[in-house]
Amino acid sequence: MTHPLRSRDFRLLFTARALSLSGDAAVPAALALAVLRITESGSALGLVLASALIPRLVALPIGGVLADRRGARPIAIGTDALACAAQLCTALLLLGGHPALWQLAVLQAVGGAASGLALPTMSPLVVGTVPADALSRANSLLGTVTGATRLIGPAVAGTFVLTIGPGWTFLLDAASFGASAALISCARVRRRDSSKDSAKEAANDSANDSAPARSLVADFRQGWTEVRSRDWYWTSLVAHAMWNGAQSTLLTLAPLIAVQHMGGETAWIVTTEAGAVGFVVGSLIAGRVRPRRPVAVANAGLAAHAIPLIALAFYAPAPVFIPCYCFAMAGLGFLNPTWETTVQATIPAGALARVSSYDWLLSLAAAPLGYSLAPWAASAWGPRGPLLVAAVLVAASSLGTLAAPGVRRLTLDASPPDAPKAAPEHQTV
């Protein structure tokens, strides 16, 4: 198996991803403190966070269409530049005094839109910078750096915020996006079109050279057709959405339970760090282990998230709950690279970004439901009820995917019937 870091272009992409993730991991704590210092209002912080989330959700399918139409590389460069500008303006406002709340909200909305446009580009960028036999390790490396930034990001943010102020954290994030754009612009990304799609396009062109360009709606529909035609994909998306909803429920209720029943704030801090460690370990394992039925195994691992939810519901002590959470996050760390590798190997290259955007859209849209419904349910019936409901949903949806024939039949070493054959020639974009 070819090691992905032997590829110069993937090294550039990997470094760019590591830089942008490091900057982004430090931002949430800095943003929260900055808003609270200005307004002393939790609702104001919620407004700013919503201002970033809603544009991200709206931009996701658009980013998928643009990446499939124009190529992932120019979209990634443009979105990094846009995010750099937004975070730079935020830094200047914070360093210059006390900005108005609406200014922070607008800038975070711009940053959220840039993030939504950029997320679907990642999978095509990986496919276009490494050989096919290195996809698994490449995705594992990217998963590992994601987990590592979860470890160091809050520490960097805390150091910056407590010493020189939150504005410098946003300046660091802006610099990371600028460096990412520069690195990706130096990388050569092969744009791979499936042979089936290329044949269709050639036939259409010869039949009617003046055929009008497809509309955005037509591209959206084509991407959704690719999703719903594969039972292993759409059933897994349901499981991913349920996992994100369950995770947001845990993140909403666990801090208070940890403080009241597990020994204080330190217990929650150790829990988050243990989760990041588990995520890194799971990502590393995914780079070494290639199960014959990847989606089935990965989704079964995702069901492990029910364990810490049940432990939390019954107020398990910290020595019990923390390893449970670490184990569950290892399941997520294993799923992400395994899922990405499987998708990259089976989805037609010309629709890869759009299909990825639907995955992100459903996953991100489910999280706010947990954040909003969990506190309401906990106040009405206590935290045990919503935690147990979340545990049942995540276990049932993840294990329920095994009922889909495509989940059981799809293998990595034997391509499914709908898997495309890569074209022998690749276009650099």
C-alpha positions as CSV (number, residue, x, y, z in Angstrom):
1,M,0.0,0.0,0.0
2,T,1.4,3.4,-1.0
3,H,1.8,5.8,1.9
4,P,-0.2,9.0,1.2
5,L,2.5,11.3,2.6
6,R,4.8,10.2,-0.2
7,S,2.5,12.3,-2.4
8,R,3.7,16.0,-2.5
9,D,0.2,17.1,-3.2
10,F,-1.4,15.3,-0.3
11,R,1.4,16.6,2.0
12,L,0.3,20.1,1.0
13,L,-3.4,19.2,1.6
14,F,-2.7,17.5,4.9
15,T,-0.6,20.5,6.2
16,A,-3.3,22.9,5.1
17,R,-6.0,20.8,6.8
18,A,-3.9,20.6,10.0
19,L,-3.4,24.4,10.1
20,S,-7.1,25.3,9.5
21,L,-8.3,22.7,12.0
22,S,-5.9,24.0,14.6
23,G,-7.1,27.5,14.2
24,D,-10.8,26.5,14.2
25,A,-10.5,24.4,17.3
26,A,-9.4,27.4,19.3
27,V,-12.2,29.7,18.1
28,P,-15.3,28.4,20.0
29,A,-13.9,29.2,23.5
30,A,-12.6,32.6,22.3
31,L,-15.9,33.5,20.6
32,A,-17.9,32.5,23.7
33,L,-15.7,34.6,26.0
34,A,-15.7,37.6,23.6
35,V,-19.5,37.7,23.3
36,L,-20.0,37.2,27.1
37,R,-17.5,40.0,27.8
38,I,-19.4,42.4,25.5
39,T,-23.0,41.4,26.4
40,E,-22.9,39.3,29.6
41,S,-25.8,37.4,27.9
42,G,-26.1,33.7,27.1
43,S,-28.9,34.5,24.6
44,A,-26.5,36.8,22.8
45,L,-24.0,34.0,22.5
46,G,-26.8,31.7,21.1
47,L,-27.6,34.3,18.5
48,V,-24.0,34.5,17.3
49,L,-23.7,30.8,17.1
50,A,-27.0,30.5,15.2
51,S,-25.7,33.2,12.8
52,A,-22.9,30.9,11.9
53,L,-24.8,27.6,11.8
54,I,-27.7,28.6,9.5
55,P,-25.6,30.0,6.6
56,R,-23.4,26.8,6.9
57,L,-26.5,24.6,6.5
58,V,-27.7,26.6,3.5
59,A,-24.3,26.7,1.8
60,L,-23.6,23.0,2.1
61,P,-25.6,21.7,-0.9
62,I,-24.4,24.7,-2.9
63,G,-20.8,23.9,-2.1
64,G,-21.4,20.3,-3.3
65,V,-22.7,21.5,-6.6
66,L,-20.0,24.0,-7.2
67,A,-17.2,21.5,-6.3
68,D,-18.6,19.0,-8.7
69,R,-19.1,21.6,-11.5
70,R,-15.9,23.7,-11.1
71,G,-13.6,21.3,-9.2
72,A,-12.9,21.1,-5.5
73,R,-9.5,22.9,-5.5
74,P,-10.7,26.4,-6.6
75,I,-13.7,26.2,-4.3
76,A,-11.5,25.2,-1.4
77,I,-9.0,28.1,-2.1
78,G,-11.9,30.6,-2.4
79,T,-13.6,29.5,0.8
80,D,-10.4,29.6,2.8
81,A,-9.7,33.1,1.6
82,L,-13.3,34.1,2.5
83,A,-13.0,32.6,6.0
84,C,-9.6,34.3,6.4
85,A,-11.1,37.7,5.7
86,A,-14.0,37.1,8.1
87,Q,-11.8,36.0,11.0
88,L,-9.3,38.8,10.3
89,C,-12.1,41.4,10.5
90,T,-13.3,39.8,13.7
91,A,-9.8,39.9,15.2
92,L,-9.4,43.6,14.3
93,L,-12.8,44.5,15.8
94,L,-11.9,42.7,19.1
95,L,-8.4,44.1,19.2
96,G,-9.7,47.6,18.4
97,G,-12.2,47.9,21.3
98,H,-15.8,46.7,21.9
99,P,-17.5,45.7,18.6
100,A,-21.3,45.6,18.3
101,L,-23.0,42.3,18.6
102,W,-24.4,42.5,15.1
103,Q,-20.9,43.0,13.7
104,L,-19.8,39.7,15.2
105,A,-23.0,38.0,14.1
106,V,-22.5,39.1,10.5
107,L,-18.8,38.1,10.4
108,Q,-19.6,34.7,11.9
109,A,-22.4,34.2,9.3
110,V,-19.8,34.8,6.6
111,G,-17.4,32.4,8.2
112,G,-20.3,29.8,8.5
113,A,-21.2,30.2,4.8
114,A,-17.5,29.7,3.9
115,S,-17.4,26.5,6.0
116,G,-20.5,25.2,4.4
117,L,-19.1,25.7,0.9
118,A,-15.8,24.1,1.9
119,L,-16.9,21.0,3.7
120,P,-18.0,19.0,0.5
121,T,-14.6,19.7,-1.2
122,M,-12.6,17.6,1.2
123,S,-13.4,14.2,-0.1
124,P,-12.7,15.1,-3.8
125,L,-9.5,16.8,-2.7
126,V,-8.3,13.5,-1.1
127,V,-9.3,11.4,-4.1
128,G,-7.5,13.8,-6.4
129,T,-4.2,13.9,-4.4
130,V,-3.5,10.3,-3.5
131,P,-3.4,6.9,-5.3
132,A,-6.5,4.7,-4.9
133,D,-4.6,2.2,-2.6
134,A,-3.7,5.0,-0.2
135,L,-7.2,6.4,0.4
136,S,-7.6,4.5,3.7
137,R,-4.4,5.8,5.2
138,A,-5.0,9.3,3.9
139,N,-8.4,9.4,5.6
140,S,-7.0,7.9,8.7
141,L,-4.3,10.6,8.9
142,L,-6.9,13.4,8.4
143,G,-9.0,11.8,11.1
144,T,-6.0,11.7,13.4
145,V,-5.2,15.4,12.9
146,T,-8.9,16.2,13.6
147,G,-8.7,14.5,16.9
148,A,-5.3,16.0,17.8
149,T,-6.6,19.5,17.2
150,R,-9.5,18.8,19.6
151,L,-6.8,18.2,22.2
152,I,-4.6,21.2,21.6
153,G,-7.2,23.7,20.4
154,P,-8.9,24.5,23.7
155,A,-5.5,24.7,25.4
156,V,-4.3,27.3,22.8
157,A,-7.5,29.2,23.1
158,G,-7.4,29.3,26.9
159,T,-3.8,30.5,26.9
160,F,-4.5,33.2,24.4
161,V,-7.7,34.4,26.0
162,L,-6.4,34.5,29.5
163,T,-3.1,36.3,28.6
164,I,-3.6,38.6,25.6
165,G,-7.3,38.4,24.8
166,P,-9.6,36.6,22.4
167,G,-8.8,38.8,19.5
168,W,-5.5,37.2,19.0
169,T,-7.2,33.8,18.7
170,F,-9.2,35.0,15.8
171,L,-6.0,36.4,14.3
172,L,-4.4,33.0,14.6
173,D,-7.4,31.4,12.9
174,A,-7.3,34.0,10.1
175,A,-3.6,33.2,9.5
176,S,-4.3,29.5,9.5
177,F,-6.9,29.9,6.7
178,G,-4.6,32.1,4.7
179,A,-1.8,29.6,5.0
180,S,-4.3,26.8,4.0
181,A,-5.4,28.7,0.9
182,A,-1.7,29.2,-0.1
183,L,-0.8,25.5,0.4
184,I,-3.8,24.2,-1.5
185,S,-3.1,26.6,-4.4
186,C,0.3,24.9,-4.7
187,A,-1.2,21.4,-4.8
188,R,-2.1,19.7,-8.1
189,V,-5.5,18.0,-7.7
190,R,-6.6,15.5,-10.3
191,R,-10.3,15.9,-11.2
192,R,-11.6,12.4,-11.7
193,D,-14.7,11.8,-13.7
194,S,-16.3,8.4,-13.8
195,S,-16.2,6.6,-17.1
196,K,-20.0,6.2,-17.1
197,D,-20.6,9.9,-16.5
198,S,-17.9,10.8,-19.1
199,A,-19.6,8.6,-21.7
200,K,-23.0,10.2,-21.0
201,E,-21.6,13.7,-21.4
202,A,-19.8,12.8,-24.6
203,A,-23.0,11.3,-26.1
204,N,-25.0,14.3,-25.0
205,D,-22.5,16.7,-26.5
206,S,-22.4,14.9,-29.8
207,A,-26.2,14.8,-30.0
208,N,-26.7,18.4,-29.2
209,D,-23.8,20.8,-28.9
210,S,-26.1,23.7,-28.0
211,A,-27.8,21.9,-25.0
212,P,-28.4,24.3,-22.2
213,A,-26.4,24.0,-19.0
214,R,-28.0,22.1,-16.1
215,S,-29.6,24.2,-13.4
216,L,-28.7,24.1,-9.8
217,V,-31.9,22.3,-9.0
218,A,-31.1,19.6,-11.5
219,D,-27.7,19.2,-10.0
220,F,-29.3,19.0,-6.5
221,R,-31.7,16.3,-7.7
222,Q,-28.9,14.3,-9.4
223,G,-26.9,14.3,-6.2
224,W,-30.0,13.2,-4.2
225,T,-30.6,10.4,-6.7
226,E,-27.1,9.1,-6.0
227,V,-27.9,9.1,-2.3
228,R,-31.4,7.4,-2.3
229,S,-30.4,4.8,-4.9
230,R,-28.0,3.2,-2.4
231,D,-29.7,1.8,0.7
232,W,-26.3,1.5,2.5
233,Y,-25.8,5.2,2.1
234,W,-29.1,6.7,3.1
235,T,-29.7,4.3,6.0
236,S,-26.2,5.3,7.3
237,L,-27.1,9.0,7.0
238,V,-30.0,8.4,9.3
239,A,-27.7,6.7,11.8
240,H,-25.2,9.6,11.5
241,A,-27.9,12.2,12.1
242,M,-29.1,10.2,15.2
243,W,-25.6,10.1,16.5
244,N,-25.1,13.8,16.2
245,G,-28.5,14.4,17.9
246,A,-27.5,12.1,20.7
247,Q,-24.0,13.7,21.0
248,S,-25.5,17.1,21.3
249,T,-27.8,15.8,24.1
250,L,-24.8,14.4,25.9
251,L,-22.8,17.6,25.5
252,T,-25.8,19.7,26.8
253,L,-26.5,17.6,29.9
254,A,-23.1,16.0,30.8
255,P,-21.3,19.1,32.1
256,L,-23.8,19.8,34.8
257,I,-24.0,16.1,35.8
258,A,-20.2,15.9,35.9
259,V,-20.0,19.0,38.2
260,Q,-22.8,17.8,40.5
261,H,-22.2,14.0,40.6
262,M,-18.6,13.2,39.3
263,G,-16.4,15.5,41.4
264,G,-16.6,18.9,39.7
265,E,-15.4,20.7,36.6
266,T,-12.2,18.7,36.4
267,A,-14.2,15.6,35.7
268,W,-15.7,17.2,32.6
269,I,-12.4,18.5,31.4
270,V,-10.9,15.1,31.7
271,T,-13.9,13.6,29.9
272,T,-13.5,15.9,26.8
273,E,-9.8,15.2,26.7
274,A,-10.4,11.4,26.9
275,G,-12.9,11.7,24.1
276,A,-10.3,13.4,21.9
277,V,-7.8,10.6,22.7
278,G,-10.3,8.0,21.9
279,F,-11.1,9.7,18.6
280,V,-7.3,9.7,17.7
281,V,-6.9,6.1,18.6
282,G,-10.0,5.1,16.5
283,S,-8.6,7.0,13.5
284,L,-5.2,5.3,13.8
285,I,-6.9,1.9,13.9
286,A,-8.9,2.7,10.8
287,G,-5.6,3.3,8.9
288,R,-4.5,-0.2,9.8
289,V,-7.6,-2.3,9.8
290,R,-9.7,-2.7,6.7
291,P,-12.8,-4.8,7.5
292,R,-14.3,-6.7,4.6
293,R,-17.7,-5.1,5.2
294,P,-16.7,-1.6,6.2
295,V,-20.0,0.1,6.6
296,A,-21.5,-2.7,8.7
297,V,-18.5,-2.8,11.0
298,A,-18.2,1.0,11.3
299,N,-22.0,1.5,12.0
300,A,-21.9,-1.3,14.7
301,G,-19.0,0.7,16.3
302,L,-21.1,3.8,16.2
303,A,-23.7,2.1,18.3
304,A,-21.2,2.1,21.2
305,H,-22.2,5.7,21.8
306,A,-25.2,4.4,23.7
307,I,-22.9,3.1,26.5
308,P,-21.8,6.6,27.8
309,L,-25.3,7.9,27.4
310,I,-26.7,5.1,29.6
311,A,-23.8,5.5,32.1
312,L,-24.6,9.2,32.3
313,A,-28.3,8.6,32.8
314,F,-27.6,6.6,35.9
315,Y,-25.0,9.0,37.2
316,A,-22.1,6.6,36.9
317,P,-18.9,7.8,38.7
318,A,-16.2,9.4,36.7
319,P,-13.9,6.3,36.6
320,V,-16.7,4.5,34.8
321,F,-18.2,7.2,32.6
322,I,-14.9,8.6,31.3
323,P,-13.6,5.3,29.8
324,C,-17.1,4.7,28.3
325,Y,-17.0,8.0,26.6
326,C,-13.4,7.4,25.4
327,F,-14.5,4.0,23.9
328,A,-17.5,5.6,22.2
329,M,-15.4,8.3,20.6
330,A,-12.9,5.7,19.4
331,G,-15.9,4.2,17.5
332,L,-16.5,7.6,15.9
333,G,-12.8,7.9,15.1
334,F,-12.9,4.6,13.4
335,L,-16.1,5.3,11.4
336,N,-15.0,8.6,9.9
337,P,-12.0,7.4,7.8
338,T,-13.7,4.1,7.0
339,W,-16.8,5.8,5.8
340,E,-14.9,8.3,3.7
341,T,-12.8,5.6,2.1
342,T,-15.9,3.6,1.2
343,V,-17.7,6.6,-0.2
344,Q,-14.7,7.6,-2.3
345,A,-14.4,4.1,-3.7
346,T,-18.1,3.7,-4.6
347,I,-19.7,7.0,-5.4
348,P,-19.2,8.3,-9.0
349,A,-16.5,10.9,-8.9
350,G,-18.6,13.5,-10.7
351,A,-21.2,13.5,-7.9
352,L,-18.8,12.9,-4.9
353,A,-19.0,16.5,-3.5
354,R,-22.8,16.7,-3.8
355,V,-23.3,13.3,-2.1
356,S,-20.9,14.4,0.7
357,S,-22.8,17.6,1.2
358,Y,-26.0,15.7,2.0
359,D,-24.1,13.7,4.6
360,W,-22.8,16.9,6.2
361,L,-26.2,18.6,5.9
362,L,-28.1,15.9,7.8
363,S,-25.4,15.5,10.4
364,L,-25.2,19.2,11.2
365,A,-28.9,19.8,11.1
366,A,-29.5,17.1,13.7
367,A,-27.2,18.6,16.3
368,P,-29.3,21.8,17.0
369,L,-32.3,19.5,17.8
370,G,-30.4,17.9,20.6
371,Y,-29.1,21.2,21.9
372,S,-32.7,22.6,22.0
373,L,-34.7,19.6,23.0
374,A,-32.4,18.1,25.6
375,P,-32.6,21.0,28.1
376,W,-36.4,21.3,27.7
377,A,-36.9,17.5,28.2
378,A,-34.5,17.5,31.2
379,S,-36.3,20.4,32.9
380,A,-39.7,18.6,32.4
381,W,-38.7,15.0,33.3
382,G,-35.2,15.1,34.5
383,P,-32.0,14.3,32.6
384,R,-32.4,10.5,32.7
385,G,-35.3,10.5,30.2
386,P,-33.7,12.3,27.3
387,L,-30.4,10.5,27.8
388,L,-32.0,7.1,27.7
389,V,-34.1,8.1,24.6
390,A,-30.9,9.3,22.9
391,A,-29.2,6.0,23.8
392,V,-32.0,3.9,22.3
393,L,-32.1,6.1,19.1
394,V,-28.4,5.9,18.4
395,A,-28.2,2.2,19.1
396,A,-31.3,1.3,17.1
397,S,-30.4,3.5,14.1
398,S,-26.8,2.3,13.9
399,L,-27.5,-1.4,14.3
400,G,-30.7,-1.0,12.3
401,T,-28.6,-0.3,9.2
402,L,-27.5,-3.9,9.2
403,A,-31.0,-4.8,8.0
404,A,-30.3,-3.0,4.7
405,P,-29.0,-5.5,2.1
406,G,-26.5,-3.0,0.7
407,V,-24.8,-2.6,4.1
408,R,-24.3,-6.3,4.5
409,R,-23.2,-6.9,0.9
410,L,-20.9,-3.9,0.3
411,T,-17.2,-4.8,0.5
412,L,-14.0,-3.0,0.0
413,D,-12.2,-5.8,-1.9
414,A,-15.1,-6.5,-4.2
415,S,-16.7,-3.3,-5.7
416,P,-20.5,-3.2,-5.6
417,P,-22.4,-3.2,-8.9
418,D,-22.8,0.6,-8.9
419,A,-19.2,1.4,-8.2
420,P,-17.6,3.5,-11.0
421,K,-14.5,2.7,-12.8
422,A,-12.0,5.5,-12.6
423,A,-11.1,7.1,-15.9
424,P,-7.5,6.4,-17.0
425,E,-6.8,10.0,-17.6
426,H,-7.2,12.7,-15.0
427,Q,-7.7,16.4,-15.5
428,T,-5.7,18.7,-13.2
429,V,-7.8,21.6,-11.9
